Amino acid sequence: MDSKKILSRLIPQVSIHIWVILLLTAVIAVLDWMVAIPCFILFAYLAWHNIKTNYRRKAEISEFIENLNLNIDTATKDTLLNFPMPLVIAEPDGAIIWYNSSFRDVSENTEIFENAVKTVVKELRSELPVDSEERKHMPISRQISLDGRYYNVLISVARRDPQDVMSSILILYFIDTTELVTLKQTYTEERIVAGICVIDNYDDLMQSMEDPLKPQILAEIDKRVVSWFSFTDGIIKKFERDKYLFIFEQKYMKEFEENKFDILDSVKEINIGNKLPVTLSLGFGLNGGTLAENLRYAAASIDLALGRGGDQAVLKNGENFSFFGGKSRELEKRTKVKARVIAYALRELIDQSDRVLIMGHENGDIDSLGASLGLYRVVRSRDREAYIVLNRINPTIEKLVEMIRKDEEYADLLITGSEALALMTRKTLLIIVDNHRRSFAEVPELIDESEQTVVIDHHRRGADYIQDTVLTYQEPYASSTSELVTEVIQYIDEKLKLSQVEAVALYAGIVVDTKNFTFKTGVRTFEAASYLRRQGVDTVVVKKLFQNDIETYSKVSSVVSSAELIDGDIAISVCGEDIDNPQMIAAKAADELLNLSGISASFVLSSVNGEVWISGRSLGDINVQMILEKLGGGGHMSVAGAQLPDTDINDAKERLKYAIMDYKEEMAKPNT
């Protein structure tokens, strides 16, 4: 707004009134000119006075505006020079053209002029919003550090020419937030963390030792745990024979993580006549709303650690989980008490239901279908309806499904997901086998609809496990879900008789997951196989389920021959896009690669319905589960898999290589 407009608004508009007076005087003159003479004299005086007053007022206002502009300029210069916080004026390209004394005092660079802002203040982003249409303060950096203090940086864009973007200048304000940052750090560091420690092989450890030595090993474990925790000045309390409770401040958690929770390795060195190594599981809860919530987080973490096989630490930070350790093989539990308890509870749930739906994982395999058939026989023995949910038949189960369909008893056994949803009621029991993740389920919507869900699985538990189940039987030591189901069958009804198809399916499930009784095979595995043999399983029929035709064998051989080696002992190969049934070929090729001398682990990638599937196998020295968990997968130490959506084979292969390198680096780091 210019000065003329200001004057026009400030000066009263009296000219109209004077013209009205003149008009009235003229009218009077027409009627009586003698009377009009004084009126003309009055009009002349008013006009002269108005002109004089306007002239003087304009002069006063002009002087006032000039003084005001001078005062504003002086105030602006004084504000810039004496601004209480660091301030910088820069060109659109970031070159500094002016700064105040406060910025000079905190700047780490003595040569400031003509330097770019990002050069003097390295933590600032290089891209400044000079072309923004909004002339307001905008944050361009969350936080920077200068001379040991913390600042939030705000930018104001000013333009000398509104039509020219490049005529802009940038004004950067550095707002000191040191006290706020320090207070926030103190608050975070002093938040309370809850932790639970469990001697996860306590029973087996005690059974393996002579009575006089048991107090000594327990005392040594106590000593090492207390010594490991003592630097936190926190509270440690042994509240059961094999459990400890930790309460400490969050600032000490960083050191625990940096040392990879070295207590896990320390207790394994204890040797006081024990035949088994001592293993611990640790669960921590932090950043919950209250201490009680952190305790619940810690309980969830310890459950997850035990569900993954023990010998590891799990942290639950809000909704996120972090894992440390888990390098040891799962130890087979000698007692079958849990199997008996699970069998009794499962029998009660079946009896209370109107029907049972049994569901495996997406792209089911022989283990999931075999376990489902075993549970079908259990449900039918309790006089309840049972159905197996199977949306799609893939080549790995094609022969077994063909056997099922040949038997009239199983005519209505296999149903689709939509049919299962139609059958679901409040009293329907849903049993999920060989899987504990909602995202991997054959029909995830069934889990949402079910009010009674049972999970039976042998995989190491992942962070996204199905919660709110009425019963969970998850044992990572087991060779297969078919082994777990076989044990449950024996306790539900000793007189229960399996059909030939059911016995073959369960036996085949054990065979396929143990690679013909080679991997993850314990005493209980052979006991389950013996029970199935007594039930009349025909091993020749089982063998035929795994026979390959010449074409399949040729495809597997081509994938094996195209493998490349990583670090000399890890083989990676890819199923070509022209290969039919890539998922099955990938699994067989991964198994076959382990038969080659010098190969400790193998990974085979395949493209399935727009996703990249990875099959990982290991002889046990390399934990393929930890590698594929980095890519969102899971499984066991020696058998694992992953699915990568929205990616191609080459990108997935590179991500796999990086995951392998990360794993190698983690394993190479010594605990300090």
C-alpha positions as CSV (number, residue, x, y, z in Angstrom):
1,M,0.0,0.0,0.0
2,D,1.5,3.4,-1.1
3,S,1.5,6.7,0.9
4,K,-1.2,8.3,-1.3
5,K,-3.7,5.6,-0.4
6,I,-2.7,5.9,3.3
7,L,-3.4,9.7,3.1
8,S,-6.7,9.3,1.3
9,R,-7.9,7.0,4.1
10,L,-6.6,9.2,7.0
11,I,-7.9,12.7,5.7
12,P,-11.6,13.3,6.3
13,Q,-13.7,13.7,3.1
14,V,-15.2,17.2,3.7
15,S,-15.2,18.4,0.1
16,I,-18.6,17.0,-0.5
17,H,-20.0,19.0,2.3
18,I,-18.5,22.2,0.9
19,W,-20.1,21.6,-2.5
20,V,-23.4,21.1,-0.8
21,I,-23.0,24.4,1.0
22,L,-22.3,26.1,-2.4
23,L,-25.4,24.6,-4.0
24,L,-27.6,25.8,-1.1
25,T,-26.0,29.3,-1.3
26,A,-26.8,29.4,-5.0
27,V,-30.4,28.5,-4.3
28,I,-30.6,31.3,-1.7
29,A,-29.2,33.8,-4.2
30,V,-32.0,33.0,-6.6
31,L,-34.6,33.7,-4.0
32,D,-32.9,36.7,-2.3
33,W,-29.4,37.8,-3.3
34,M,-29.0,40.1,-0.3
35,V,-29.3,37.1,2.0
36,A,-26.9,35.1,-0.2
37,I,-24.0,37.5,0.3
38,P,-23.1,36.4,3.9
39,C,-23.5,32.8,2.7
40,F,-21.0,33.3,-0.1
41,I,-18.5,34.8,2.4
42,L,-19.0,31.8,4.8
43,F,-18.5,29.4,1.9
44,A,-15.3,31.2,0.8
45,Y,-13.9,30.9,4.3
46,L,-14.7,27.3,4.7
47,A,-13.1,26.4,1.3
48,W,-10.0,28.3,2.2
49,H,-9.8,26.7,5.7
50,N,-10.3,23.2,4.2
51,I,-7.5,23.7,1.7
52,K,-5.2,25.0,4.4
53,T,-6.0,22.2,6.8
54,N,-5.6,19.5,4.2
55,Y,-2.2,20.9,3.2
56,R,-0.9,21.0,6.8
57,R,-2.3,17.5,7.6
58,K,-0.7,16.0,4.5
59,A,2.6,17.5,5.6
60,E,2.3,16.1,9.1
61,I,1.3,12.6,7.9
62,S,4.2,12.6,5.4
63,E,6.6,13.5,8.1
64,F,5.1,10.8,10.4
65,I,5.4,8.1,7.7
66,E,9.0,9.2,7.0
67,N,9.9,9.0,10.6
68,L,8.0,5.7,10.9
69,N,10.0,4.1,8.0
70,L,13.2,5.4,9.5
71,N,12.3,3.9,12.9
72,I,11.3,0.6,11.3
73,D,14.5,0.4,9.4
74,T,16.5,1.2,12.5
75,A,14.5,-1.4,14.5
76,T,14.9,-4.0,11.8
77,K,18.7,-3.5,11.6
78,D,18.9,-3.5,15.4
79,T,16.8,-6.7,15.5
80,L,19.0,-8.5,13.0
81,L,22.2,-7.4,14.7
82,N,21.1,-8.2,18.2
83,F,18.7,-11.1,17.5
84,P,18.8,-13.3,20.6
85,M,19.1,-16.6,18.6
86,P,21.5,-17.6,15.7
87,L,20.2,-16.2,12.4
88,V,21.5,-16.7,8.8
89,I,20.4,-15.0,5.5
90,A,21.3,-17.0,2.4
91,E,20.8,-17.0,-1.3
92,P,18.5,-19.5,-3.0
93,D,21.5,-21.8,-3.7
94,G,22.3,-21.9,0.0
95,A,25.3,-19.5,-0.1
96,I,25.4,-17.4,3.1
97,I,25.3,-13.6,2.6
98,W,24.8,-12.5,6.2
99,Y,24.7,-13.9,9.7
100,N,24.5,-12.4,13.2
101,S,26.9,-12.6,16.1
102,S,25.0,-15.4,17.8
103,F,25.5,-17.7,14.8
104,R,29.2,-16.8,14.6
105,D,29.6,-17.9,18.2
106,V,28.0,-21.3,17.7
107,S,29.3,-22.1,14.2
108,E,32.1,-24.7,14.0
109,N,33.4,-23.1,10.7
110,T,35.3,-19.8,10.9
111,E,35.0,-19.1,7.1
112,I,31.3,-18.5,6.8
113,F,30.7,-16.0,4.0
114,E,30.1,-17.4,0.5
115,N,29.9,-20.9,2.0
116,A,26.8,-23.0,1.5
117,V,24.6,-23.4,4.6
118,K,25.0,-27.2,4.3
119,T,28.8,-26.8,4.4
120,V,28.8,-24.7,7.5
121,V,26.1,-26.7,9.2
122,K,26.6,-30.2,7.9
123,E,23.5,-31.6,9.5
124,L,21.1,-29.4,7.4
125,R,19.4,-30.9,4.4
126,S,20.9,-29.9,1.1
127,E,17.5,-29.2,-0.5
128,L,16.0,-25.9,0.7
129,P,12.4,-25.0,-0.2
130,V,13.2,-21.8,-2.1
131,D,10.4,-22.3,-4.6
132,S,7.7,-22.6,-1.9
133,E,4.6,-20.5,-2.6
134,E,4.0,-20.1,1.2
135,R,5.9,-17.4,3.0
136,K,5.8,-18.9,6.4
137,H,8.2,-20.7,8.7
138,M,8.7,-24.3,7.8
139,P,10.9,-26.9,9.5
140,I,13.7,-28.1,7.3
141,S,15.6,-30.1,9.9
142,R,14.3,-32.0,12.9
143,Q,17.3,-31.4,15.0
144,I,20.9,-30.4,14.5
145,S,23.9,-30.1,16.9
146,L,26.2,-27.1,17.0
147,D,29.0,-26.6,19.5
148,G,27.5,-29.2,21.9
149,R,24.0,-27.7,21.8
150,Y,20.8,-28.8,19.9
151,Y,18.8,-26.6,17.6
152,N,15.6,-26.8,15.6
153,V,16.0,-24.9,12.3
154,L,13.2,-23.0,10.7
155,I,13.3,-21.2,7.4
156,S,11.4,-18.2,6.1
157,V,11.3,-17.5,2.4
158,A,11.3,-13.8,1.4
159,R,11.1,-12.5,-2.2
160,R,12.3,-9.2,-3.5
161,D,10.3,-9.6,-6.6
162,P,7.0,-11.5,-6.2
163,Q,7.1,-12.7,-9.9
164,D,10.7,-14.0,-9.7
165,V,11.3,-17.2,-7.7
166,M,15.1,-16.8,-7.9
167,S,14.9,-13.4,-6.3
168,S,14.1,-15.1,-3.0
169,I,16.3,-14.9,0.1
170,L,16.3,-17.5,2.8
171,I,16.2,-16.5,6.5
172,L,17.1,-19.4,8.8
173,Y,16.3,-19.3,12.5
174,F,18.2,-21.6,14.9
175,I,16.0,-22.3,18.0
176,D,17.9,-23.7,20.9
177,T,16.2,-26.8,22.2
178,T,19.1,-28.1,24.3
179,E,17.2,-28.2,27.6
180,L,14.2,-29.9,26.0
181,V,16.4,-32.5,24.3
182,T,18.4,-33.1,27.5
183,L,15.2,-33.5,29.5
184,K,13.7,-35.9,26.9
185,Q,16.9,-38.0,27.0
186,T,16.9,-38.1,30.7
187,Y,13.2,-39.1,30.7
188,T,13.9,-41.9,28.2
189,E,17.0,-43.1,30.0
190,E,15.2,-43.3,33.4
191,R,12.2,-45.1,32.2
192,I,11.7,-48.5,33.9
193,V,12.4,-51.7,32.0
194,A,11.0,-55.1,33.2
195,G,12.7,-58.3,32.3
196,I,12.3,-62.0,32.9
197,C,15.0,-64.7,32.7
198,V,14.2,-68.4,32.5
199,I,16.6,-71.4,32.7
200,D,14.8,-73.0,29.8
201,N,16.3,-76.5,30.2
202,Y,16.0,-76.6,34.0
203,D,14.3,-80.0,34.2
204,D,16.5,-81.8,31.8
205,L,19.6,-80.2,33.4
206,M,18.6,-81.4,36.9
207,Q,17.8,-84.9,35.6
208,S,21.3,-85.2,34.0
209,M,23.2,-84.4,37.2
210,E,23.9,-86.1,40.5
211,D,22.1,-84.8,43.5
212,P,25.2,-83.4,45.4
213,L,26.1,-81.3,42.3
214,K,22.7,-79.7,41.7
215,P,23.0,-76.9,44.4
216,Q,26.5,-76.1,43.0
217,I,25.3,-75.5,39.5
218,L,22.3,-73.5,40.6
219,A,24.6,-71.3,42.7
220,E,27.0,-70.8,39.8
221,I,24.1,-69.8,37.5
222,D,22.8,-67.3,40.2
223,K,26.3,-65.9,40.5
224,R,26.8,-65.3,36.8
225,V,23.3,-63.8,36.3
226,V,23.7,-61.5,39.2
227,S,27.2,-60.4,38.1
228,W,26.0,-59.8,34.6
229,F,23.2,-57.6,35.8
230,S,24.9,-55.8,38.7
231,F,26.2,-52.8,36.8
232,T,22.6,-51.5,36.3
233,D,22.0,-50.9,40.0
234,G,18.6,-52.4,39.4
235,I,16.5,-55.0,41.2
236,I,17.0,-58.7,40.5
237,K,14.7,-61.2,42.2
238,K,14.6,-65.0,41.8
239,F,10.9,-65.7,42.1
240,E,10.8,-69.4,41.1
241,R,13.4,-72.1,41.0
242,D,14.2,-71.3,37.4
243,K,13.0,-67.8,36.9
244,Y,14.4,-64.3,37.6
245,L,12.8,-60.9,37.6
246,F,14.7,-57.8,36.5
247,I,13.8,-54.1,37.1
248,F,16.2,-51.4,35.8
249,E,16.5,-48.1,34.0
250,Q,16.3,-48.1,30.2
251,K,19.7,-46.4,29.7
252,Y,21.4,-49.7,30.5
253,M,19.6,-51.6,27.8
254,K,21.9,-50.2,25.1
255,E,25.0,-51.9,26.7
256,F,23.1,-55.2,26.9
257,E,22.3,-55.0,23.2
258,E,25.9,-54.0,22.3
259,N,27.2,-57.0,24.2
260,K,24.6,-59.2,22.4
261,F,23.3,-60.4,25.9
262,D,26.6,-62.2,26.5
263,I,25.1,-64.0,29.5
264,L,23.6,-66.4,27.0
265,D,27.1,-67.6,26.1
266,S,28.5,-67.2,29.6
267,V,26.2,-69.7,31.3
268,K,27.0,-72.3,28.6
269,E,30.6,-72.4,29.9
270,I,29.4,-73.7,33.3
271,N,30.7,-77.2,33.7
272,I,30.0,-78.7,37.2
273,G,29.3,-82.3,36.2
274,N,26.4,-81.3,34.0
275,K,26.0,-83.4,30.8
276,L,23.9,-80.7,29.1
277,P,24.9,-77.0,28.6
278,V,22.9,-74.5,30.6
279,T,20.7,-72.3,28.4
280,L,18.8,-69.2,29.3
281,S,15.9,-67.3,27.7
282,L,15.5,-63.6,28.3
283,G,12.4,-61.4,27.8
284,F,12.3,-57.6,28.2
285,G,9.4,-55.1,28.0
286,L,10.1,-51.4,27.5
287,N,8.3,-48.2,26.6
288,G,4.9,-49.4,27.8
289,G,2.6,-46.9,29.5
290,T,3.2,-48.3,33.0
291,L,5.4,-50.8,34.8
292,A,2.6,-53.3,34.8
293,E,2.4,-53.0,31.0
294,N,6.2,-53.5,30.7
295,L,5.8,-56.7,32.8
296,R,3.2,-57.9,30.3
297,Y,5.5,-57.1,27.5
298,A,8.3,-59.0,29.2
299,A,6.0,-62.0,29.7
300,A,5.1,-61.9,26.0
301,S,8.8,-61.7,25.1
302,I,9.7,-64.7,27.2
303,D,6.9,-66.7,25.7
304,L,8.1,-65.8,22.3
305,A,11.7,-66.7,23.2
306,L,10.7,-70.1,24.5
307,G,8.4,-70.6,21.5
308,R,11.5,-70.0,19.2
309,G,13.5,-72.7,21.0
310,G,15.0,-70.8,23.9
311,D,18.7,-69.7,24.3
312,Q,17.9,-66.2,23.1
313,A,16.8,-62.7,24.2
314,V,13.6,-61.1,23.0
315,L,12.8,-57.4,23.4
316,K,9.2,-56.0,23.1
317,N,9.4,-52.3,22.5
318,G,5.9,-51.1,22.2
319,E,4.5,-53.2,19.3
320,N,8.0,-54.1,17.9
321,F,10.1,-57.2,18.7
322,S,13.9,-57.5,18.5
323,F,15.7,-60.9,18.7
324,F,19.2,-61.7,19.9
325,G,20.9,-65.1,20.1
326,G,19.0,-68.2,19.0
327,K,22.1,-69.9,17.7
328,S,21.7,-73.2,19.4
329,R,19.8,-76.2,18.2
330,E,16.5,-76.9,20.0
331,L,16.9,-79.5,22.7
332,E,14.4,-82.4,22.5
333,K,12.2,-82.6,25.7
334,R,12.3,-86.0,27.2
335,T,9.0,-85.8,29.1
336,K,5.7,-86.1,27.3
337,V,3.7,-84.5,30.1
338,K,2.8,-81.5,28.0
339,A,1.6,-83.7,25.1
340,R,-0.7,-85.5,27.5
341,V,-2.1,-82.2,28.9
342,I,-2.6,-80.8,25.4
343,A,-4.4,-84.0,24.3
344,Y,-6.8,-83.8,27.3
345,A,-7.5,-80.1,26.7
346,L,-8.0,-80.7,22.9
347,R,-10.4,-83.5,23.6
348,E,-12.5,-81.3,25.8
349,L,-12.6,-78.5,23.2
350,I,-13.7,-80.9,20.5
351,D,-16.4,-82.3,22.7
352,Q,-17.8,-78.8,23.3
353,S,-17.9,-77.8,19.6
354,D,-20.5,-78.4,17.0
355,R,-17.9,-79.1,14.3
356,V,-14.2,-78.7,13.7
357,L,-12.4,-77.0,10.8
358,I,-8.8,-77.9,10.3
359,M,-6.5,-75.5,8.3
360,G,-2.9,-75.6,7.3
361,H,-0.7,-72.9,5.8
362,E,-0.9,-71.4,2.3
363,N,0.4,-73.7,-0.4
364,G,0.1,-76.6,2.0
365,D,2.7,-79.4,2.1
366,I,2.6,-83.1,3.1
367,D,3.3,-82.3,6.8
368,S,0.4,-79.9,7.1
369,L,-2.0,-82.2,5.2
370,G,-0.8,-85.3,7.1
371,A,-1.3,-83.5,10.5
372,S,-4.7,-82.4,9.3
373,L,-5.7,-86.0,8.5
374,G,-4.5,-87.2,11.9
375,L,-6.7,-84.6,13.6
376,Y,-9.6,-85.5,11.4
377,R,-9.5,-89.0,12.8
378,V,-9.4,-87.6,16.4
379,V,-12.4,-85.5,15.7
380,R,-14.4,-88.3,14.1
381,S,-13.6,-90.5,17.1
382,R,-15.4,-87.9,19.3
383,D,-18.5,-88.0,17.0
384,R,-18.0,-84.5,15.6
385,E,-18.0,-83.3,12.0
386,A,-14.6,-82.4,10.7
387,Y,-13.4,-80.7,7.5
388,I,-10.0,-79.8,6.1
389,V,-9.8,-76.3,4.5
390,L,-7.8,-76.5,1.2
391,N,-8.2,-73.8,-1.4
392,R,-5.6,-75.0,-3.9
393,I,-3.8,-78.3,-4.6
394,N,-0.2,-77.9,-5.4
395,P,2.2,-80.5,-6.9
396,T,3.8,-81.4,-3.5
397,I,0.5,-82.8,-2.1
398,E,-1.1,-83.9,-5.4
399,K,-0.4,-87.6,-4.9
400,L,-1.7,-87.6,-1.3
401,V,-4.9,-85.7,-2.3
402,E,-5.4,-88.3,-5.0
403,M,-5.2,-91.0,-2.4
404,I,-7.7,-89.2,-0.2
405,R,-10.2,-88.7,-3.0
406,K,-10.1,-92.4,-3.9
407,D,-11.6,-93.3,-0.5
408,E,-15.3,-92.7,-0.2
409,E,-15.0,-91.9,3.5
410,Y,-13.2,-88.6,2.6
411,A,-15.7,-87.6,-0.1
412,D,-16.7,-84.4,1.7
413,L,-13.5,-83.9,3.7
414,L,-11.8,-81.2,1.6
415,I,-13.6,-77.9,1.4
416,T,-12.7,-74.4,0.2
417,G,-12.3,-71.2,2.2
418,S,-15.7,-69.9,1.2
419,E,-17.4,-73.1,2.2
420,A,-15.6,-73.1,5.5
421,L,-16.8,-69.5,6.2
422,A,-20.3,-70.6,5.6
423,L,-20.0,-73.4,8.1
424,M,-18.4,-71.2,10.8
425,T,-20.5,-70.7,14.0
426,R,-19.7,-69.5,17.5
427,K,-19.3,-73.1,18.6
428,T,-17.1,-74.1,15.7
429,L,-13.5,-75.1,16.7
430,L,-10.7,-74.0,14.3
431,I,-7.5,-75.9,14.5
432,I,-4.5,-74.5,12.7
433,V,-1.6,-76.9,11.9
434,D,2.0,-76.4,10.8
435,N,1.6,-72.6,11.0
436,H,1.2,-69.9,13.7
437,R,1.1,-66.8,11.6
438,R,-2.2,-65.3,10.3
439,S,-0.6,-64.0,7.1
440,F,0.6,-67.5,6.2
441,A,-2.8,-69.2,6.8
442,E,-4.7,-70.9,4.0
443,V,-7.8,-68.6,4.8
444,P,-6.8,-65.8,7.2
445,E,-10.4,-64.7,7.4
446,L,-11.3,-67.9,9.2
447,I,-9.1,-66.8,12.1
448,D,-10.9,-63.5,12.3
449,E,-14.3,-65.2,12.4
450,S,-13.4,-68.0,14.9
451,E,-14.0,-67.6,18.6
452,Q,-12.2,-70.8,19.4
453,T,-8.8,-71.3,17.8
454,V,-6.2,-74.0,18.4
455,V,-2.6,-73.8,17.1
456,I,-0.4,-76.9,16.7
457,D,3.0,-76.1,15.1
458,H,6.6,-77.0,15.2
459,H,8.2,-73.8,13.8
460,R,10.1,-71.3,15.8
461,R,7.6,-68.6,16.9
462,G,7.7,-65.3,15.0
463,A,6.7,-61.9,16.2
464,D,3.4,-61.9,14.3
465,Y,2.1,-65.1,15.9
466,I,-1.7,-65.7,16.2
467,Q,-2.9,-64.4,19.6
468,D,-6.0,-65.0,21.6
469,T,-6.0,-68.7,21.0
470,V,-7.7,-71.1,23.4
471,L,-4.9,-73.6,23.1
472,T,-1.4,-73.4,21.6
473,Y,0.9,-76.4,21.2
474,Q,4.1,-75.1,19.7
475,E,7.3,-77.1,20.1
476,P,10.3,-76.1,18.0
477,Y,12.2,-79.2,19.0
478,A,9.8,-81.4,17.1
479,S,10.7,-82.7,13.7
480,S,7.3,-81.9,12.3
481,T,3.7,-81.1,13.1
482,S,2.8,-84.7,12.1
483,E,5.1,-85.9,15.0
484,L,3.2,-83.7,17.5
485,V,-0.2,-84.8,16.2
486,T,0.9,-88.5,16.4
487,E,1.8,-88.0,20.1
488,V,-1.5,-86.3,20.8
489,I,-3.4,-89.1,19.1
490,Q,-1.9,-91.7,21.5
491,Y,-3.1,-89.7,24.6
492,I,-6.5,-88.8,23.3
493,D,-7.5,-92.5,22.8
494,E,-5.2,-95.4,23.2
495,K,-7.5,-97.6,21.2
496,L,-7.9,-95.2,18.3
497,K,-7.3,-96.9,15.0
498,L,-5.9,-94.9,12.0
499,S,-6.8,-95.7,8.5
500,Q,-4.1,-96.6,6.0
501,V,-4.4,-93.2,4.3
502,E,-4.1,-91.4,7.7
503,A,-1.1,-93.4,8.9
504,V,0.7,-92.9,5.5
505,A,0.0,-89.2,5.6
506,L,1.4,-88.7,9.1
507,Y,4.4,-90.9,8.4
508,A,5.1,-89.0,5.1
509,G,4.8,-85.7,7.0
510,I,7.6,-86.8,9.4
511,V,9.7,-88.2,6.5
512,V,9.5,-85.0,4.4
513,D,10.3,-82.6,7.3
514,T,13.2,-84.8,8.6
515,K,14.6,-85.4,5.0
516,N,14.1,-89.1,5.5
517,F,15.0,-89.1,9.3
518,T,18.2,-87.0,8.7
519,F,17.5,-83.6,10.2
520,K,15.9,-82.6,13.5
521,T,15.4,-86.3,14.4
522,G,15.2,-87.2,18.0
523,V,14.1,-90.1,20.1
524,R,10.5,-89.0,20.1
525,T,10.6,-88.8,16.3
526,F,11.4,-92.5,16.1
527,E,8.8,-93.3,18.8
528,A,6.1,-91.5,16.7
529,A,7.3,-93.4,13.6
530,S,7.1,-96.7,15.5
531,Y,3.6,-96.0,16.6
532,L,2.6,-95.3,12.9
533,R,4.3,-98.5,11.9
534,R,2.2,-100.4,14.4
535,Q,-0.8,-98.7,12.9
536,G,0.0,-100.5,9.7
537,V,1.7,-97.8,7.6
538,D,3.1,-99.1,4.3
539,T,6.5,-97.5,3.8
540,V,6.5,-98.5,0.1
541,V,3.4,-96.3,-0.4
542,V,5.2,-93.5,1.4
543,K,8.2,-93.9,-0.8
544,K,6.0,-93.6,-3.9
545,L,4.6,-90.2,-2.7
546,F,8.1,-88.8,-3.1
547,Q,9.1,-90.4,-6.4
548,N,10.1,-87.9,-9.1
549,D,9.6,-88.4,-12.8
550,I,12.5,-87.9,-15.2
551,E,11.3,-84.4,-16.2
552,T,11.2,-83.2,-12.5
553,Y,14.6,-84.7,-11.8
554,S,16.0,-82.9,-14.9
555,K,14.6,-79.6,-13.7
556,V,16.0,-80.1,-10.2
557,S,19.4,-80.9,-11.7
558,S,19.4,-77.8,-13.9
559,V,18.7,-75.6,-10.9
560,V,21.5,-77.3,-8.9
561,S,24.0,-77.0,-11.7
562,S,23.3,-73.2,-12.0
563,A,24.0,-72.5,-8.4
564,E,26.6,-69.9,-7.3
565,L,28.7,-70.0,-4.1
566,I,28.8,-67.3,-1.5
567,D,31.8,-67.4,0.9
568,G,32.6,-70.9,-0.4
569,D,29.9,-72.8,1.6
570,I,26.6,-71.2,0.8
571,A,24.9,-72.0,-2.5
572,I,22.3,-69.8,-4.1
573,S,20.3,-70.8,-7.2
574,V,17.2,-69.6,-9.1
575,C,14.3,-71.5,-10.7
576,G,13.8,-70.2,-14.2
577,E,10.5,-68.7,-15.2
578,D,10.0,-71.5,-17.7
579,I,9.9,-74.1,-15.0
580,D,6.5,-75.5,-14.0
581,N,5.8,-76.0,-10.3
582,P,8.7,-73.7,-9.2
583,Q,7.9,-74.0,-5.5
584,M,8.3,-77.7,-5.5
585,I,11.4,-77.7,-7.7
586,A,13.0,-75.0,-5.5
587,A,12.5,-77.1,-2.3
588,K,13.9,-80.2,-3.9
589,A,16.8,-78.4,-5.4
590,A,17.6,-76.8,-2.0
591,D,17.7,-80.3,-0.4
592,E,19.8,-81.6,-3.3
593,L,22.4,-78.9,-3.0
594,L,23.1,-80.0,0.6
595,N,24.3,-83.4,-0.8
596,L,27.2,-81.6,-2.5
597,S,30.5,-81.6,-0.7
598,G,31.5,-78.4,1.0
599,I,27.9,-76.9,1.0
600,S,26.7,-75.9,4.5
601,A,23.6,-74.0,3.4
602,S,21.5,-73.6,0.3
603,F,18.9,-71.1,-0.9
604,V,16.8,-71.5,-4.0
605,L,14.6,-68.7,-5.3
606,S,11.4,-69.1,-7.4
607,S,8.6,-66.8,-8.7
608,V,5.1,-67.9,-7.6
609,N,2.1,-65.8,-8.5
610,G,4.0,-62.5,-8.6
611,E,5.9,-63.2,-5.4
612,V,9.4,-64.5,-4.9
613,W,9.7,-67.5,-2.7
614,I,12.9,-68.6,-1.1
615,S,13.6,-72.1,0.2
616,G,16.5,-72.3,2.7
617,R,18.2,-75.4,3.9
618,S,21.2,-76.0,6.2
619,L,23.2,-78.7,7.8
620,G,22.9,-76.9,11.1
621,D,26.2,-74.9,11.2
622,I,24.4,-71.9,9.5
623,N,21.0,-70.7,10.9
624,V,18.9,-70.2,7.8
625,Q,16.0,-69.1,9.9
626,M,17.9,-66.1,11.2
627,I,18.9,-65.2,7.6
628,L,15.4,-65.4,6.2
629,E,13.8,-63.6,9.2
630,K,15.7,-60.6,7.9
631,L,13.5,-60.9,4.8
632,G,10.3,-61.5,6.7
633,G,10.4,-65.3,6.7
634,G,10.9,-67.9,9.3
635,G,11.1,-71.6,10.1
636,H,13.9,-73.6,11.7
637,M,17.6,-73.4,12.0
638,S,18.1,-76.0,9.2
639,V,14.8,-75.5,7.2
640,A,13.3,-72.1,6.6
641,G,11.5,-70.1,3.9
642,A,10.4,-66.6,3.0
643,Q,8.0,-64.8,0.6
644,L,8.9,-61.5,-0.9
645,P,5.9,-59.6,-2.5
646,D,6.3,-56.8,-5.1
647,T,9.8,-57.7,-6.2
648,D,11.6,-59.6,-8.9
649,I,14.1,-62.5,-8.7
650,N,17.2,-60.3,-9.2
651,D,16.3,-57.8,-6.5
652,A,15.3,-60.7,-4.1
653,K,18.6,-62.4,-4.8
654,E,20.5,-59.2,-3.9
655,R,18.5,-58.8,-0.7
656,L,19.2,-62.4,0.2
657,K,23.0,-61.8,-0.3
658,Y,22.9,-58.8,2.0
659,A,21.0,-60.8,4.6
660,I,23.6,-63.5,4.4
661,M,26.4,-60.9,4.8
662,D,24.7,-59.3,7.8
663,Y,24.3,-62.7,9.4
664,K,28.0,-63.6,8.8
665,E,29.0,-60.2,10.4
666,E,26.8,-60.8,13.4
667,M,28.2,-64.3,13.9
668,A,31.8,-63.0,13.5
669,K,31.4,-60.3,16.2
670,P,32.8,-61.6,19.5
671,N,30.8,-60.8,22.7
672,T,32.7,-58.3,24.7
